[in-house]
Amino acid sequence: MYKYKIVASDLDGTLLNNNSQLSEENKKAIAELDKKGIFFVPSTGRTFREVLPELKNNDHIRFIMHTNGSVIHDKKTGEHIYNCIDNALALEIFDLLSEYDSHIGIRANGNFYVPSDKLDTSLAKHYGFTDAHVNCLENYAIPVENFREWLSTALHVEDFSVFFGNEAEFAACCARIDADKRLKSAKFPPKGLEIFSVNAGKGRALHLLADKLGIDRGETIAVGDSLNDFTMIEAAGLGLGVSNAMDELKVICDEIICSNEEHAIKYINECFFN
């Protein structure tokens, strides 16, 4: 009998290497964990559509937590547990963000949407897009006309992904979002912000999944590298940071392990399940 029964892992910078690929070593470790009766659960800020096919189609993975814990997807039953933003609140957030020089994207119903006039990667320098955001705009984003009107009836608004034209406006808006008790956020300095429901977040999703499976919350491992992993690391029985993690995350981790280039899930399997 193993002490831990769930291993929840971030994707970018943790499970995946620097080329956003799943190594053969990690793929094999995921299969070995499943054979030991351990649930390996990808937990990502990506939408479901953006999750690698080799994870979505992996027979050794049943649950996927995506969009910063806004959705828990059960591949076996097709069930979704939604922790989303209602339309009225979504419109409030949109109007607040529109007061600033901001680039707004919305994850909803497993997809990523942007205003049709903002589907332009040449804006990357001004707004400071991450490489992952550029990839999302180029390969996954769905342009929408009359964006605010669309948002008023959009299904399952999972979160907002926002970049700001300058750091002062970024800081000012973050302060307003942080003051709203209905919301949580994850910041990506210098000018990036993800906003989701207070009922979401990777940590809450991990607890909800453990409760659903009848697993003690302390019998969970979480591993990550970035600030959107903060709540998950705090929530887990054992919180692990990869060696390439942000310093702000490392300080709350129980242990620092290898880097994402050194097959983190292989490391976890060998160190905690052998």
Secondary structure, 3 states (H helix, E strand, C coil): CCCCCEEEECHHHHHCCCCCCCCHHHHHHHHHHHHCCCEEEEECCCCHHHCCHHHHCCCCCCEEEECCCCEEEECCCCCEEECCECHHHHHHHHHHHCCCCEEEEEEECCEEEEEHHHCCHHHHHHHCCCHHHHHHHHHCCEEECCHHHHHCCCCCEEEEEEEECCHHHHHHHHHHHHCCCCEEEEEECCCEEEEEECCCCHHHHHHHHHHHHCCCHHHEEEEECCHHHHHHHHHCCEEEECCCCCHHHHCCCCEECCCHHHCHHHHHHHHHCC
